[in-house]
Amino acid sequence: MSYLHLRQICLVARSLEPVVSDIAAIMGLEVCYRDPHVGKYGLENALLPVGPILLEVIAPTREGTAAGRFLDKSGGSGGYMAIFSCDDPDGRAARANALDVRTANVIDHPPYHGVQLHPRDCRAAFIELNHTEGSDDVLGPYPPAGPDWPRAIRSDVTAALTEVVLQSPDPASLAAHWARILDVVPSAGSNGAQQLKLPNAGIRVEPGERELMSGLTFRVTDATSVSAAARARGYAVSDDRFVIGGVTFVLTM
């Protein structure tokens, strides 16, 4: 049976700290894994589960990395990659290739297999499509998050990551493009936005000056308390939202 769900969001920062510790403290999350294998790309990372969706922060450890170049080009905006688990990443990537969206990288570490599409062709952010053989359960094995990642799930403060927010001068064009890549149907939202709905999350494309992944929406148990925690760590909070790691965190209940 064909399926597609949001599996992971990757943010990029100049350094992991204080971004990771601030996210953990403010949002009530816990680091489940730091992947030693990303060192070969000149990176370090940390992953924090938000229910079955992983929130990853990466940072360059040397000059000349793709992540570092991304930060330079984006002016510090940290929305780097949207990662989707599916039944057939190669087949979906082939359909994307037919839309002139090139494959940038293939990661084959059985039982995990991932195909990363070129960010210039995707527009706004990297898209990765992956599958872990023998694990179609959203709480099942997922090698990029480490051997026992579900043990780090905390839900007393943050219940879910519900939405990824993209921006574009032409939201309808970007939404239609991502819809073709992901094989979903876009719909019109409010205030000129467009929406893509997945079984476990949404993607909203808003009007903006340039194309980027600009925000994440979280469902929390008490937005007032989370906002206070953000202020205590020095973040400016307005309308239950604040910017961390170059991305706007939006709180809903």
NUSE-574240 format. One record per residue (C-alpha): residue number from 1; residue in one letter; x, y, z. Coordinates in nm, 2 decimals. Example, Ala and Ser with C-alpha at 12.3 -4.5 7.8 and 13.67 -1.06 7.14 Angstrom:
BEGIN
i/aa/X/Y/Z
1/a/1.23/-0.45/0.78
2/s/1.37/-0.11/0.71
This chain:
BEGIN
i/aa/X/Y/Z
1/m/0.00/0.00/0.00
2/s/0.14/0.34/-0.10
3/y/0.20/0.59/0.18
4/l/0.39/0.91/0.25
5/h/0.43/1.08/0.59
6/l/0.65/1.35/0.73
7/r/0.94/1.17/0.91
8/q/1.19/1.44/1.00
9/i/1.27/1.81/0.97
10/c/1.63/1.92/0.96
11/l/1.75/2.27/1.06
12/v/2.10/2.40/1.01
13/a/2.27/2.64/1.26
14/r/2.62/2.79/1.28
15/s/2.68/2.58/1.59
16/l/2.46/2.32/1.78
17/e/2.47/2.52/2.10
18/p/2.28/2.69/2.23
19/v/2.02/2.60/1.97
20/v/1.98/2.24/2.07
21/s/1.97/2.30/2.44
22/d/1.74/2.59/2.40
23/i/1.49/2.39/2.19
24/a/1.50/2.10/2.44
25/a/1.45/2.33/2.74
26/i/1.18/2.55/2.59
27/m/0.98/2.28/2.41
28/g/1.03/2.01/2.67
29/l/1.21/1.77/2.43
30/e/1.50/1.53/2.47
31/v/1.79/1.45/2.25
32/c/1.77/1.09/2.13
33/y/2.08/1.06/1.92
34/r/2.39/1.23/1.79
35/d/2.49/1.06/1.47
36/p/2.87/1.00/1.44
37/h/2.83/0.92/1.06
38/v/2.76/1.28/0.97
39/g/3.12/1.37/1.06
40/k/3.24/1.26/0.72
41/y/3.03/1.55/0.57
42/g/3.19/1.80/0.80
43/l/2.88/1.81/1.03
44/e/2.76/1.74/1.38
45/n/2.40/1.69/1.47
46/a/2.14/1.62/1.74
47/l/1.79/1.47/1.70
48/l/1.49/1.53/1.92
49/p/1.17/1.34/1.87
50/v/0.84/1.53/1.87
51/g/0.61/1.22/1.89
52/p/0.70/1.01/1.58
53/i/0.85/1.31/1.39
54/l/1.22/1.38/1.44
55/l/1.35/1.74/1.47
56/e/1.72/1.75/1.37
57/v/1.97/2.03/1.41
58/i/2.29/2.01/1.21
59/a/2.60/2.24/1.22
60/p/2.91/2.25/1.01
61/t/3.24/2.16/1.18
62/r/3.47/2.28/0.91
63/e/3.47/2.53/0.62
64/g/3.33/2.44/0.28
65/t/3.03/2.23/0.37
66/a/2.70/2.23/0.19
67/a/2.53/2.32/0.51
68/g/2.76/2.62/0.56
69/r/2.71/2.74/0.21
70/f/2.33/2.71/0.26
71/l/2.35/2.93/0.57
72/d/2.56/3.19/0.38
73/k/2.31/3.19/0.09
74/s/2.00/3.20/0.32
75/g/2.12/3.48/0.53
76/g/2.09/3.26/0.84
77/s/1.75/3.11/0.78
78/g/1.79/2.76/0.90
79/g/1.51/2.55/0.74
80/y/1.72/2.30/0.55
81/m/1.54/1.97/0.48
82/a/1.20/1.81/0.49
83/i/1.23/1.43/0.51
84/f/0.95/1.19/0.42
85/s/0.91/0.82/0.48
86/c/0.74/0.63/0.20
87/d/0.69/0.29/0.05
88/d/0.91/0.34/-0.26
89/p/1.17/0.62/-0.24
90/d/1.34/0.52/-0.57
91/g/1.01/0.51/-0.76
92/r/0.91/0.85/-0.62
93/a/1.25/0.99/-0.69
94/a/1.22/0.87/-1.05
95/r/0.89/1.05/-1.09
96/a/1.06/1.37/-0.95
97/n/1.34/1.33/-1.19
98/a/1.09/1.32/-1.47
99/l/0.98/1.66/-1.35
100/d/1.34/1.79/-1.39
101/v/1.40/1.76/-1.01
102/r/1.75/1.60/-0.99
103/t/1.87/1.35/-0.74
104/a/2.15/1.51/-0.53
105/n/2.25/1.21/-0.31
106/v/2.15/0.85/-0.24
107/i/2.21/0.71/0.11
108/d/2.20/0.33/0.12
109/h/2.27/0.19/0.47
110/p/2.05/-0.12/0.49
111/p/1.78/-0.14/0.62
112/y/1.77/0.23/0.55
113/h/1.75/0.37/0.20
114/g/1.71/0.74/0.13
115/v/1.71/0.96/-0.18
116/q/1.78/1.33/-0.14
117/l/1.65/1.56/-0.42
118/h/1.84/1.87/-0.53
119/p/1.74/2.18/-0.33
120/r/1.77/2.41/-0.63
121/d/1.52/2.20/-0.81
122/c/1.29/2.14/-0.51
123/r/1.29/2.51/-0.43
124/a/1.27/2.64/-0.07
125/a/1.44/2.33/0.09
126/f/1.59/1.99/0.03
127/i/1.33/1.71/0.00
128/e/1.44/1.36/0.11
129/l/1.24/1.04/0.05
130/n/1.33/0.73/0.25
131/h/1.23/0.39/0.36
132/t/1.35/0.15/0.64
133/e/1.30/-0.21/0.53
134/g/1.07/-0.40/0.76
135/s/0.96/-0.09/0.96
136/d/0.65/0.07/0.83
137/d/0.55/0.15/1.19
138/v/0.60/0.52/1.26
139/l/0.74/0.43/1.60
140/g/0.95/0.14/1.46
141/p/1.32/0.13/1.39
142/y/1.46/0.44/1.21
143/p/1.84/0.42/1.19
144/p/1.91/0.80/1.15
145/a/1.76/0.86/1.49
146/g/1.96/0.59/1.67
147/p/1.88/0.25/1.81
148/d/1.62/0.34/2.08
149/w/1.48/0.68/1.98
150/p/1.12/0.63/2.10
151/r/1.25/0.62/2.46
152/a/1.33/0.99/2.43
153/i/0.97/1.10/2.33
154/r/0.84/1.35/2.57
155/s/0.48/1.48/2.53
156/d/0.40/1.67/2.86
157/v/0.50/2.01/2.70
158/t/0.50/1.96/2.32
159/a/0.24/1.71/2.19
160/a/0.31/1.73/1.81
161/l/0.48/1.90/1.52
162/t/0.18/1.97/1.31
163/e/0.29/2.19/1.02
164/v/0.59/2.29/0.81
165/v/0.57/2.65/0.68
166/l/0.73/2.75/0.35
167/q/0.74/3.10/0.19
168/s/0.74/3.21/-0.17
169/p/0.67/3.52/-0.38
170/d/0.43/3.28/-0.57
171/p/0.28/3.04/-0.31
172/a/0.06/2.87/-0.56
173/s/0.35/2.79/-0.78
174/l/0.57/2.65/-0.50
175/a/0.28/2.45/-0.35
176/a/0.20/2.30/-0.69
177/h/0.56/2.21/-0.74
178/w/0.59/2.03/-0.41
179/a/0.25/1.87/-0.47
180/r/0.38/1.72/-0.79
181/i/0.70/1.60/-0.63
182/l/0.52/1.45/-0.33
183/d/0.21/1.33/-0.53
184/v/-0.04/1.51/-0.31
185/v/-0.32/1.76/-0.40
186/p/-0.27/2.12/-0.30
187/s/-0.56/2.33/-0.17
188/a/-0.62/2.71/-0.11
189/g/-0.57/2.83/0.24
190/s/-0.64/3.17/0.40
191/n/-0.45/3.50/0.33
192/g/-0.30/3.38/0.00
193/a/-0.15/3.06/0.15
194/q/-0.16/2.72/-0.01
195/q/-0.18/2.39/0.18
196/l/-0.06/2.03/0.13
197/k/-0.20/1.77/0.37
198/l/-0.02/1.45/0.47
199/p/-0.16/1.19/0.71
200/n/0.05/1.32/1.00
201/a/0.12/1.68/0.92
202/g/0.06/1.97/0.69
203/i/0.27/2.19/0.47
204/r/0.16/2.55/0.44
205/v/0.31/2.79/0.17
206/e/0.27/3.15/0.26
207/p/0.35/3.47/0.06
208/g/0.71/3.59/0.13
209/e/1.00/3.77/-0.03
210/r/1.19/3.46/-0.13
211/e/1.15/3.08/-0.12
212/l/1.25/2.92/0.20
213/m/1.14/2.69/0.49
214/s/1.04/2.96/0.73
215/g/0.86/2.80/1.02
216/l/0.73/2.50/1.22
217/t/0.40/2.48/1.40
218/f/0.38/2.28/1.72
219/r/0.08/2.18/1.93
220/v/0.17/2.24/2.30
221/t/-0.02/2.18/2.62
222/d/0.03/2.53/2.75
223/a/0.14/2.80/2.51
224/t/0.18/3.06/2.79
225/s/0.43/2.85/2.98
226/v/0.63/2.76/2.66
227/s/0.64/3.13/2.57
228/a/0.76/3.22/2.92
229/a/1.03/2.96/2.88
230/a/1.14/3.11/2.55
231/r/1.15/3.46/2.71
232/a/1.36/3.33/3.00
233/r/1.62/3.21/2.75
234/g/1.63/3.55/2.58
235/y/1.40/3.50/2.28
236/a/1.15/3.77/2.18
237/v/0.80/3.62/2.18
238/s/0.51/3.77/1.99
239/d/0.17/3.61/1.93
240/d/0.30/3.28/2.07
241/r/0.58/3.26/1.82
242/f/0.96/3.31/1.84
243/v/1.26/3.26/1.61
244/i/1.52/2.99/1.70
245/g/1.78/2.86/1.46
246/g/1.66/3.10/1.19
247/v/1.31/2.94/1.19
248/t/0.99/3.07/1.35
249/f/0.84/2.83/1.60
250/v/0.46/2.88/1.62
251/l/0.27/2.75/1.93
252/t/-0.09/2.63/1.91
253/m/-0.31/2.44/2.15
